[in-house]
Amino acid sequence: MFLGMSAIRAFIAIELPDEIHRKLEQVSNDLQGQLADMPVRWVRADSIHLTLKFLGDVSETNVEMVTEILAAEAAGRGPFEISLGSMGVFPNVKRPRVIWVGVEAPDDLAVLQRRIESQLTRLGYAPDRRPFSPHLTLGRVSRNAAPHQIRALSEGLQKQKLGFLGAARVTEVHLFRSDLKPSGAVYTKLFSAVLAGE
């Protein structure tokens, strides 16, 4: 399946239903209209997902081990529901870098993420420095943004109010490959592990 490729950029994520993607597109379009001329790279709504772990470069040999870890972790857990809504920014609204939609989830999500993370750490992948904070990235602010743009963006974002967007039932977790193209990143699903429950 991976002939002639030495390493791929990969991440582990949960996919969202089409209905949620449509709502995210609406939110993103509204924001882009209100924050026009701002130095933000917006994420295409149909490619927004809930990232559990960004792996970076993964060798062909490790792809197989990663899929085994995912399958094993998913097999012991049951499906759960997440709900989406509210808007936020990392690291904070005064210094916006990442604009996101919040995800509320039962402990099942954090446990699943932690278990996957600890298994991957054994494989040699560095654990994330920041604690896991489930979110959907809408846009990233350019590093070259001028101070007056950051101020205007910060003020614009403080006026935003976002209510409940909907809920999604999580039944699978996926390994994606990410290819950076001039038009943006293209994601290809390499493997899906089904949450089977006890």
C-alpha positions in Angstrom: 0.0 0.0 0.0 2.9 2.4 0.7 5.2 1.3 -2.1 8.2 3.6 -2.7 7.4 5.9 0.2 9.9 6.2 3.0 7.8 8.3 5.3 4.5 10.1 5.4 3.1 12.9 7.5 0.4 11.5 9.6 -2.1 12.2 12.4 -4.8 10.4 14.3 -8.3 12.0 14.3 -12.0 11.6 14.6 -14.1 12.5 11.6 -17.2 14.6 11.8 -20.6 14.0 10.1 -21.5 16.0 7.0 -24.2 17.9 8.9 -21.5 19.3 11.3 -19.2 20.2 8.4 -22.1 22.2 6.8 -22.6 24.1 10.1 -18.8 24.7 10.4 -18.7 26.0 6.9 -21.5 28.5 7.8 -19.6 29.6 10.9 -16.4 29.9 8.9 -18.0 31.9 6.1 -19.6 34.3 8.6 -16.3 34.8 10.3 -14.4 35.3 7.1 -16.9 37.9 6.1 -16.6 39.8 9.4 -12.8 39.4 9.6 -12.1 40.2 5.9 -8.6 41.5 5.2 -7.3 39.8 8.3 -4.2 37.6 8.0 -5.9 34.3 8.8 -5.4 31.1 6.9 -8.8 29.5 7.0 -9.2 25.7 7.1 -11.5 24.2 4.5 -14.6 23.2 6.4 -14.9 19.8 4.8 -11.4 18.9 6.0 -12.0 19.9 9.7 -11.6 17.0 12.1 -10.9 16.4 15.8 -7.2 15.7 16.1 -6.2 13.3 18.8 -2.5 13.2 18.0 -0.3 14.7 15.3 2.5 12.3 14.5 4.6 14.2 12.0 6.7 11.9 9.8 5.9 8.2 10.1 8.0 5.5 8.5 6.4 2.7 6.5 7.3 0.2 9.3 5.7 2.4 11.9 2.5 2.9 10.0 1.7 -0.8 10.7 2.5 -0.5 14.4 0.4 2.7 14.7 -2.6 0.9 13.1 -2.2 -2.0 15.5 -2.1 0.4 18.5 -5.3 2.1 17.2 -7.1 -1.2 16.6 -6.2 -2.5 20.1 -7.2 0.7 21.9 -10.5 1.1 19.9 -11.5 -2.5 20.5 -11.7 -2.0 24.3 -13.9 1.1 24.2 -17.5 1.8 23.3 -18.8 4.7 21.2 -19.6 8.0 22.8 -21.1 11.4 22.0 -19.4 14.7 21.6 -21.1 18.1 21.3 -19.8 21.1 19.5 -20.2 24.8 20.1 -18.6 27.9 21.6 -15.6 29.6 20.0 -12.2 30.3 21.4 -8.6 31.2 20.5 -5.2 29.8 21.5 -3.2 31.0 23.4 -5.7 33.8 24.3 -7.9 36.4 22.7 -5.2 39.2 23.1 -2.7 37.1 21.1 -4.8 35.1 18.7 -2.9 32.3 16.9 -5.5 29.6 16.4 -9.3 30.2 16.1 -11.3 27.2 17.1 -14.7 25.7 17.9 -15.0 23.9 21.3 -15.7 20.2 21.8 -17.4 18.9 24.9 -16.9 15.2 25.5 -17.3 12.6 28.2 -14.1 11.2 29.8 -14.1 8.5 27.2 -12.4 10.9 24.7 -9.6 12.0 27.1 -9.0 8.3 28.1 -8.9 7.2 24.5 -6.5 10.0 23.6 -4.2 9.4 26.7 -4.1 5.6 26.0 -3.1 6.2 22.3 -0.6 8.8 23.4 1.1 6.6 25.9 1.3 3.7 23.5 2.8 6.0 20.8 5.3 7.4 23.3 6.6 3.8 23.7 7.1 3.8 19.9 9.2 6.8 20.2 6.8 9.6 19.4 7.2 12.6 21.6 4.2 13.3 23.9 2.4 16.6 23.4 3.8 19.3 25.7 0.3 20.8 26.2 -2.5 19.0 27.9 -5.1 17.6 25.4 -7.8 20.2 24.7 -10.3 18.9 22.2 -11.1 21.5 19.6 -11.8 22.0 15.8 -9.4 24.5 14.1 -11.2 27.0 12.0 -8.2 29.2 11.1 -4.6 30.0 11.9 -3.4 33.6 12.2 -0.3 34.4 10.1 3.0 34.8 12.0 3.6 37.9 10.0 0.5 39.7 11.2 1.2 43.3 12.1 0.4 44.5 15.7 -2.5 46.7 14.5 -4.0 43.6 12.6 -3.7 41.5 15.8 -5.5 44.2 17.7 -8.3 44.5 15.2 -8.6 40.7 15.0 -8.7 40.4 18.8 -11.5 43.0 18.9 -13.4 41.3 16.1 -13.1 37.9 17.8 -14.3 39.2 21.2 -17.6 40.2 19.6 -18.2 36.6 18.3 -20.8 34.5 20.0 -21.3 30.9 19.0 -24.0 28.7 20.4 -24.4 24.9 20.2 -23.6 23.6 16.8 -24.7 20.0 17.2 -23.6 16.6 18.5 -21.8 13.7 16.9 -21.6 10.1 17.8 -18.0 8.8 17.7 -17.8 5.2 16.6 -14.3 5.2 14.9 -10.9 6.7 15.1 -8.7 7.1 12.0 -5.1 7.4 10.9 -4.8 10.1 8.2 -2.0 10.9 5.9 -1.4 14.6 5.2 0.0 15.9 2.0 0.9 19.6 1.7 -0.2 21.0 -1.6 -0.1 24.6 -2.8 -3.9 24.7 -2.4 -3.6 23.5 1.2 -3.3 20.2 3.0 -4.9 17.1 1.5 -5.9 14.4 3.9 -6.2 10.7 3.0 -7.6 8.1 5.4 -5.2 5.2 5.7 -6.9 3.2 8.5 -10.0 3.2 10.6 -10.4 1.5 14.0 -13.9 0.8 15.2 -14.8 1.5 18.8 -16.2 -1.9 19.7 -16.9 -1.6 23.4 -16.2 -4.2 26.0 
